[in-house]
Amino acid sequence: MKRKNSFKTWMIICTVILAASAVLALCAGQYQVPIDQVISILMGKGSTLQNASKVILQVRLPRILFSMLAGAGLAASGTAFQSLFSNPLATPDTLGTANGASFGAALGILLGFSSAGIQFSAMFFGILAVLLVFAVTRTPSSSNSHSIIMVILAGLVISSLFSALVTLVKYVADPNDILPVITFWLMGSFSSVTFKSLQLGAPLILIGICILFLLRYRLNAMSLSNDEARSLGINLSLNRGILIVCASAITASVVAVCGVIGWVGLLIPHIARMLFGNDNRRVLPASIVFGAGFLLITDTIARCVSNAEIPVSILTAIIGAPVFILLLRRTGGIQV
């Protein structure tokens, strides 16, 4: 009981720090706004600084909200897949969702779709990638002991297929006009996030996070053998299907709005496990909070470190790789 209360205390503290960090992120940027002015704007009292309200409410606020939402969603998806597949290297793109969404977005850019059209195309092909995995494996959630391995292998195949299709789109794209747009988008960035794109991508991410949070008690059983899980009265087919659909929908929505962002779904769950153990009842909530904070900080650095904004996926890799190595050296290996 004491340990449980301690975890809740830590989560409250981390959530408060996350909220404070979000307010500070609103202040930071090439056009700096004092914190008292930011608070005044958020409270609806306006600002004495010219264009400050527009910068905070129309540019930075939707971007910061989505960066936290994307970080929380990717971390939750990574936690779910690592537990579901009993694989410490599983990521939100294990089933090819990110590459499928990337192809959809690249195709939309090539065909001249509007911003909303590109996002819909990305989400469609991201979800299609998961459906293809289900079709290839026929019964990916069956009781067969090899079913999970089949899902992972099918995911690798579908991911490679869509990766090749992305390369094909880049090959036929106009190198002076369309190709640079596709290349920059694939790098991952929150620079184009608006309230309109936030309204499009946020619902699926929020629903997926909520369902994964409610099923966090089942994640521990999902990592057991089929016989052990069934002895606990767990419907393997139903629960695995729900987990896969939710995690994939989150990933597709994130990629549809801001492109491919790596390392969050791989790194954050391991940090949570190192701090709070392997119980997913604690790991999943911790991953949600840590993931939101990680992408918030990374995106703030990306837009503040230089006049030319750095794609956030570059920073997540630069930060994530050394931290992951430190985790390996400190723990002597990673367990799920």
C-alpha positions, 0 to 999 in steps of 0.5 A: 500500500505504501509503495502504491501511494508513493507511485501516486505521489510521484505521478502527481509531482510529475504531472505538475512538473509537466504542466509547468513545463508546458507553460514555460514552453509557451514562453520560449521561442524566437519571440519570447513572451514573459510568463506573466503575459502568457498566464494573462493570455491563457486566462483570457485577459490578453497581453500588452505585447503586440502579437503575443496573443496570436503567437501563444494561442494560434501558433504555440498552444496547439503545437505544445498540446499535440507534442504532449499528446503525441509523446503520451500516445507513442509511449503508451503504444510502445508499452503495449506492444512490448508487453503484448509481444514480450519483446523489449525492442517492440515499437509503435511501428512494429506492425508497419503503421508508421510506414503505411501512414508515411506512404499515405502522406507522401502519396497525398503530397504527390497528388496535391491534396490539401493539408486535411486530405494528406492527414486523412490519406496518412491515417487511412494507409496507416490503418490499412497496414494493420489490416493487411497484417491481420489479413496475412496472419488470418488469426493474429490473436489466436491461441496458437503459440506461434501467432505472436511471432507470425504477427511480428513477421507479418508486420516486418513484411508490410512495413518493408512493403510500404517503405518501398512504396514511399521510396517509389513516391519519392523517386517519381516526385518532382525533385525541385518542388514535391520531393523536398516537401515529402523529405521534410515531412518524413523527418517529423516536425510539429511546425505545421500543427494547428488547431484544425489538425489537432482536432483531426488527430487528437480524438483517435489518440485520446481514445486509444490512450484511454482504452490502453489505460483501462486495459493496463491491468490486462497487459501483465497477463498478455505477457504470460504464456497462452495457457497461463493467460487463459487460466486467469480468465483472459479472452486473448483474442479480444484483448490482443485485438483491442490492444493492437487496434488502439496502439496502431490507431494512435501511431497512425494519427500521430504520423498523419499530423506530424510525420515519423517520430522515433525512439519515444515508444522504445525508450520511454517504457524502459525508463518507466520500468527502470524507475517503477518495476515491470508492473504495467499498472504503473509502467503505462501511466508513467510512460504516458506522463514521461512520453508527454514530457519528453516530446514537449522538451524535445520539440521546445529545443527543436524550435528554440536552439536555432533560427532554422527549426530542427526536425524533432525526430532528429533530436529524439534520435540524438537524445534517445540513442545515448540514453538507451545505451546508458540504460543498457549499461546500468541495468545490464540488459532490459526486461519486459 
